[in-house]
Amino acid sequence: MTIEHGFHATMTAQPGKGDELVEALLNAPSLPNEDCVVFLVGRSAGNPDIVHVTEGWVSREAHARFFATEQAQAMVAALQPLLAGDSQYIDEVPVGGKAAL
């Protein structure tokens, strides 16, 4: 499967809310979506309130279609109270690797 669109996001949780942010992301509705090929959640080893997400989608259009859904918008709204400021996004298209969790 080809990944044509992706990004890496860094989010900072409100102090002490890193676990809640990670849990919310690991229950994201994009995980079972067939157009979402990569969805990895990680966190800073030095600051547990800094959380990273790497996503890879089959296309920019598939990502846009998904995030226009009510389910995706509800997830975004649920994340907002957990965040301290704006998330940082970097253009990234996953090309391979391994995630054995």
Helices and strands as residue ranges (DSSP letters): E 5-12, H 18-26, E 36-43, E 50-57, H 60-67, H 70-79, G 80-82, E 88-91
